[in-house]
Amino acid sequence: MRAVRGLAVQQNNKNLFKGRQFTAETILWSVRWCLQFPISYRDLEHMFSDRGIQVDHTTLFRWIQAYVPELEKRIRPHPRMGSSSWRVDET
C-alpha cells in the first residue's frame, strides 16, 4: 500500500510541473530562496542569470503565487489545534 501512495505522490508532482518551460528543480529552488531569504524577484533574476538560467522576475512572481499554497499544503497537512485555555503568570 505504501508503494501505491508513493507512486501517487510522484504522479502529482509530475502534474504540478507539467507544461513548464523550466525544470521542477529550478522552480523549487526559486520558491525556496524567496521564502527563506528577504530577496527581491529582480535580485533572484540576477542570481539565476549568473548561473546561466534566463528567467524573468514576473515569472518568478507567478511561480511563488502558484506553488507556495501547494507546498504549504503538503508540508503542513494537519495543523495542530492549540489549547483553548491559557494563563498569565504574575511576573
N, CA, C and O of each residue as an XYZ file, in Angstrom:
364
protein
N       0.813     -1.199      0.000
C       0.000      0.000      0.000
C       0.858      1.264      0.000
O       0.493      2.269     -0.612
N       2.006      1.209      0.694
C       2.873      2.387      0.736
C       3.426      2.726     -0.636
O       3.528      3.897     -1.000
N       3.782      1.701     -1.398
C       4.324      1.945     -2.723
C       3.289      2.625     -3.612
O       3.626      3.480     -4.431
N       2.055      2.246     -3.446
C       0.995      2.861     -4.242
C       0.836      4.331     -3.862
O       0.660      5.180     -4.735
N       0.897      4.635     -2.570
C       0.796      6.028     -2.137
C       1.970      6.847     -2.651
O       1.783      7.975     -3.109
N       3.182      6.293     -2.580
C       4.359      6.987     -3.081
C       4.269      7.258     -4.565
O       4.695      8.313     -5.035
N       3.719      6.314     -5.306
C       3.544      6.483     -6.741
C       2.559      7.610     -7.019
O       2.759      8.403     -7.939
N       1.499      7.679     -6.227
C       0.506      8.735     -6.410
C       1.121     10.105     -6.154
O       0.809     11.064     -6.860
N       1.987     10.208     -5.157
C       2.643     11.475     -4.866
C       3.557     11.868     -6.012
O       3.598     13.038     -6.394
N       4.299     10.905     -6.574
C       5.181     11.206     -7.696
C       4.378     11.655     -8.916
O       4.803     12.566     -9.626
N       3.238     11.041     -9.170
C       2.416     11.445    -10.295
C       1.859     12.842    -10.084
O       1.759     13.615    -11.037
N       1.493     13.181     -8.846
C       1.008     14.524     -8.565
C       2.096     15.561     -8.790
O       1.821     16.653     -9.285
N       3.348     15.223     -8.426
C       4.454     16.148     -8.649
C       4.666     16.378    -10.140
O       4.922     17.505    -10.563
N       4.563     15.327    -10.935
C       4.737     15.484    -12.375
C       3.639     16.365    -12.950
O       3.911     17.202    -13.811
N       2.414     16.194    -12.495
C       1.320     17.020    -12.984
C       1.456     18.462    -12.521
O       1.023     19.380    -13.218
N       2.045     18.667    -11.370
C       2.212     20.003    -10.829
C       3.134     20.851    -11.706
O       2.912     22.053    -11.853
N       4.152     20.242    -12.280
C       5.120     20.972    -13.100
C       4.958     20.698    -14.595
O       5.804     21.105    -15.391
N       3.910     20.030    -14.973
C       3.706     19.683    -16.379
C       3.457     20.944    -17.208
O       2.682     21.818    -16.818
N       4.121     21.017    -18.345
C       3.933     22.135    -19.256
C       4.774     23.365    -18.940
O       4.622     24.399    -19.590
N       5.646     23.270    -17.966
C       6.509     24.404    -17.614
C       7.770     24.375    -18.465
O       8.255     23.309    -18.843
N       8.289     25.551    -18.758
C       9.497     25.658    -19.567
C      10.737     25.274    -18.774
O      11.711     24.774    -19.337
N      10.700     25.508    -17.467
C      11.846     25.242    -16.604
C      11.638     23.932    -15.846
O      10.518     23.435    -15.728
N      12.729     23.391    -15.341
C      12.648     22.131    -14.607
C      12.022     22.362    -13.233
O      12.006     23.482    -12.722
N      11.514     21.292    -12.652
C      10.914     21.368    -11.324
C      11.956     21.798    -10.294
O      11.640     22.526     -9.353
N      13.183     21.352    -10.471
C      14.257     21.716     -9.537
C      14.499     23.224     -9.531
O      14.663     23.820     -8.466
N      14.522     23.841    -10.705
C      14.728     25.285    -10.809
C      13.589     26.043    -10.140
O      13.825     27.012     -9.418
N      12.376     25.614    -10.373
C      11.210     26.278     -9.790
C      11.233     26.151     -8.274
O      11.004     27.129     -7.562
N      11.507     24.950     -7.780
C      11.514     24.744     -6.336
C      12.637     25.524     -5.647
O      12.445     26.037     -4.545
N      13.812     25.616     -6.290
C      14.897     26.409     -5.715
C      14.499     27.877     -5.611
O      14.759     28.524     -4.596
N      13.871     28.400     -6.657
C      13.493     29.817     -6.626
C      12.430     30.084     -5.563
O      12.481     31.100     -4.870
N      11.478     29.181     -5.436
C      10.446     29.345     -4.407
C      11.076     29.265     -3.019
O      10.737     30.050     -2.134
N      11.974     28.335     -2.835
C      12.652     28.186     -1.537
C      13.440     29.435     -1.173
O      13.352     29.918     -0.044
N      14.218     29.967     -2.130
C      15.017     31.159     -1.857
C      14.130     32.349     -1.527
O      14.454     33.133     -0.635
N      13.021     32.493     -2.231
C      12.126     33.627     -1.963
C      11.482     33.532     -0.590
O      11.262     34.548      0.070
N      11.186     32.328     -0.165
C      10.541     32.166      1.124
C      11.535     32.204      2.284
O      11.193     32.662      3.374
N      12.734     31.738      2.064
C      13.698     31.637      3.146
C      14.455     32.937      3.400
O      14.796     33.245      4.542
N      14.714     33.689      2.353
C      15.531     34.887      2.483
C      14.755     36.116      2.027
O      13.905     36.017      1.142
N      15.038     37.268      2.620
C      14.391     38.508      2.153
C      15.061     38.995      0.870
O      15.947     39.849      0.902
N      14.631     38.447     -0.237
C      15.251     38.725     -1.529
C      14.172     39.178     -2.505
O      13.050     38.672     -2.485
N      14.522     40.130     -3.352
C      13.558     40.603     -4.339
C      13.575     39.685     -5.559
O      14.514     38.917     -5.772
N      12.522     39.788     -6.345
C      12.437     38.963     -7.558
C      13.507     39.358     -8.562
O      14.034     38.504     -9.275
N      13.830     40.630     -8.622
C      14.878     41.082     -9.547
C      16.265     40.587     -9.111
O      17.086     40.226     -9.953
N      16.523     40.569     -7.809
C      17.791     40.022     -7.327
C      17.885     38.534     -7.627
O      18.942     38.028     -8.005
N      16.773     37.844     -7.455
C      16.751     36.420     -7.764
C      16.949     36.185     -9.257
O      17.598     35.220     -9.660
N      16.385     37.073    -10.075
C      16.597     37.002    -11.521
C      18.082     37.129    -11.852
O      18.590     36.410    -12.712
N      18.775     38.036    -11.177
C      20.218     38.206    -11.397
C      21.005     36.989    -10.911
O      21.995     36.605    -11.534
N      20.577     36.383     -9.813
C      21.250     35.176     -9.321
C      21.135     34.050    -10.337
O      22.103     33.333    -10.588
N      19.956     33.895    -10.920
C      19.782     32.850    -11.931
C      20.580     33.166    -13.196
O      21.134     32.261    -13.819
N      20.641     34.434    -13.577
C      21.403     34.775    -14.787
C      22.897     34.528    -14.575
O      23.607     34.185    -15.521
N      23.383     34.702    -13.336
C      24.780     34.376    -13.034
C      25.051     32.890    -13.188
O      26.175     32.482    -13.480
N      24.025     32.092    -12.993
C      24.153     30.632    -13.128
C      23.784     30.135    -14.526
O      23.756     28.929    -14.768
N      23.500     31.065    -15.450
C      23.230     30.703    -16.836
C      21.773     30.373    -17.125
O      21.472     29.788    -18.165
N      20.870     30.732    -16.231
C      19.445     30.471    -16.441
C      18.753     31.809    -16.620
O      18.752     32.637    -15.709
N      18.166     32.028    -17.788
C      17.472     33.278    -18.074
C      16.000     33.140    -17.710
O      15.245     32.444    -18.390
N      15.601     33.805    -16.636
C      14.216     33.795    -16.185
C      13.835     35.217    -15.782
O      14.641     35.934    -15.191
N      12.619     35.620    -16.099
C      12.164     36.972    -15.815
C      11.618     37.068    -14.396
O      11.159     36.075    -13.831
N      11.670     38.275    -13.820
C      11.191     38.456    -12.453
C       9.677     38.243    -12.344
O       9.195     37.816    -11.295
N       8.924     38.532    -13.406
C       7.483     38.276    -13.350
C       7.179     36.781    -13.354
O       6.188     36.346    -12.768
N       8.018     36.003    -14.004
C       7.862     34.547    -13.968
C       8.100     34.032    -12.558
O       7.378     33.156    -12.083
N       9.107     34.569    -11.894
C       9.370     34.185    -10.504
C       8.182     34.524     -9.612
O       7.797     33.731     -8.753
N       7.604     35.702     -9.820
C       6.430     36.098     -9.051
C       5.279     35.118     -9.286
O       4.597     34.728     -8.338
N       5.063     34.729    -10.514
C       3.979     33.780    -10.834
C       4.240     32.413    -10.221
O       3.302     31.750     -9.780
N       5.499     31.978    -10.185
C       5.823     30.700     -9.546
C       5.491     30.752     -8.061
O       4.939     29.802     -7.507
N       5.829     31.862     -7.422
C       5.540     32.000     -5.990
C       4.039     31.933     -5.765
O       3.577     31.216     -4.878
N       3.283     32.662     -6.550
C       1.832     32.662     -6.397
C       1.221     31.290     -6.659
O       0.229     30.923     -6.030
N       1.802     30.535     -7.578
C       1.233     29.242     -7.953
C       1.641     28.105     -7.023
O       0.825     27.237     -6.713
N       2.891     28.100     -6.577
C       3.412     26.923     -5.884
C       3.447     27.023     -4.370
O       3.472     25.989     -3.703
N       3.451     28.214     -3.799
C       3.510     28.329     -2.343
C       2.291     27.701     -1.667
O       2.468     26.962     -0.698
N       1.068     27.956     -2.126
C      -0.071     27.297     -1.452
C      -0.004     25.773     -1.523
O      -0.345     25.093     -0.554
N       0.427     25.239     -2.649
C       0.531     23.781     -2.793
C       1.622     23.216     -1.892
O       1.424     22.179     -1.258
N       2.765     23.882     -1.828
C       3.846     23.418     -0.959
C       3.454     23.508      0.505
O       3.770     22.617      1.293
N       2.771     24.577      0.870
C       2.343     24.720      2.253
C       1.337     23.634      2.629
O       1.346     23.130      3.751
N       0.483     23.285      1.691
C      -0.486     22.226      1.928
C       0.208     20.882      2.132
O      -0.229     20.076      2.953
N       1.273     20.642      1.400
C       1.990     19.365      1.512
C       2.900     19.321      2.738
O       3.088     18.260      3.335
N       3.462     20.465      3.113
C       4.363     20.487      4.263
C       3.579     20.376      5.561
O       3.983     19.651      6.471
N       2.474     21.081      5.651
C       1.657     21.095      6.868
C       0.264     20.558      6.596
O      -0.702     21.321      6.565
N       0.152     19.246      6.398
C      -1.156     18.703      6.050
C      -2.145     18.718      7.206
O      -3.352     18.825      6.989
N      -1.646     18.612      8.433
C      -2.527     18.549      9.592
C      -2.062     19.538     10.649
O      -1.232     19.189     11.488
N      -2.574     20.758     10.630
C      -2.157     21.700     11.664
C      -2.666     21.260     13.027
O      -3.782     20.756     13.151
N      -1.851     21.451     14.034
C      -2.218     21.035     15.380
C      -3.120     22.090     16.023
O      -2.896     23.294     15.903
N      -4.108     21.604     16.685
C      -5.003     22.510     17.408
C      -4.362     22.882     18.743
O      -3.847     22.023     19.459
N      -4.399     24.133     19.054
C      -3.882     24.581     20.327
C      -4.955     24.475     21.401
O      -6.133     24.279     21.104
N      -4.547     24.603     22.599
C      -5.474     24.555     23.715
C      -6.273     25.854     23.773
O      -5.736     26.924     23.484
N      -7.535     25.772     24.138
C      -8.340     26.980     24.243
C      -8.147     27.666     25.596
O      -8.661     28.763     25.816
N      -7.406     27.021     26.501
C      -7.156     27.573     27.820
C      -5.749     28.153     27.891
O      -4.800     27.546     27.396
N      -5.614     29.316     28.501
C      -4.300     29.918     28.683
C      -4.276     30.687     29.984
O      -5.317     31.119     30.477
N      -3.093     30.857     30.539
C      -2.927     31.512     31.830
C      -1.747     32.492     31.771
O      -0.813     32.304     30.992
N      -1.801     33.526     32.596
C      -0.734     34.521     32.662
C      -0.112     34.462     34.046
O      -0.824     34.466     35.051
N       1.201     34.409     34.103
C       1.908     34.443     35.390
C       1.868     35.847     35.961
O       1.614     36.817     35.247
N       2.121     35.943     37.260
C       2.112     37.226     37.935
C       3.520     37.818     38.016
O       3.924     38.293     39.077
N       4.252     37.799     36.943
C       5.621     38.338     36.981
C       5.666     39.729     36.433
O       6.734     40.340     36.387
